[in-house]
Amino acid sequence: MPQKTAKRKITKRKIPKLPIILVAVLALIIAAFCVWQICIPHPMRMSETVYGSNEQIDLTADEYNQLTQDKASFIVFIDQTNCITANKLREMLGHIADEHQIHIYHIMWADISDTNLREKVKYYPSVAIIQNGQVVDALDANADAHTAYYNSEADLKDWLSRYVEL
């Protein structure tokens, strides 16, 4: 008589769902953090020489270019003589400089043609944020979206605070 072979029942091993869910949530959190770090600007610390005094320091194109070659981080105000809008912006920047004890550099519109500012600044007056020698952002005097920064010290300060530690 032939012997019966015992059939083995193969069962699938159950993988607990909780660890999979935790790993997926952790991966999402890490991905969100990476996107936040890469895509959203964070206020930077400017060069140490910028803090501690509220001076406005006038620059020539050569002095500006030396700062950018030295990979400095700072705020620069660009204007033209006898511009009413520039006078108002200069006054607001002066108040911010007084409050936070920071230097704000100043360069005349006519002097920016031989600098990296010319790529980003098309109209005056403007304020540019320089990080490690590169222009990160600048106000656009011709953009409706930037009108508030020219008219409100609080709005200007908010804009600056997005980029630099005041």
Secondary structure, 3 states (H helix, E strand, C coil): CCCCCCCCCCCCCCCCHHHHHHHHHHHHHHHHHHHHHHHCCCCECCCHHHECCCCEEECCHHHHHHHHHCCCCEEEEEECCCCHHHHHHHHHHHHHHHHHCECEEEEEHHHHHHCCHHHHCCCCCEEEEEECCEEEEECCCCCHHHHHHHHCHHHHHHHHHHHECC
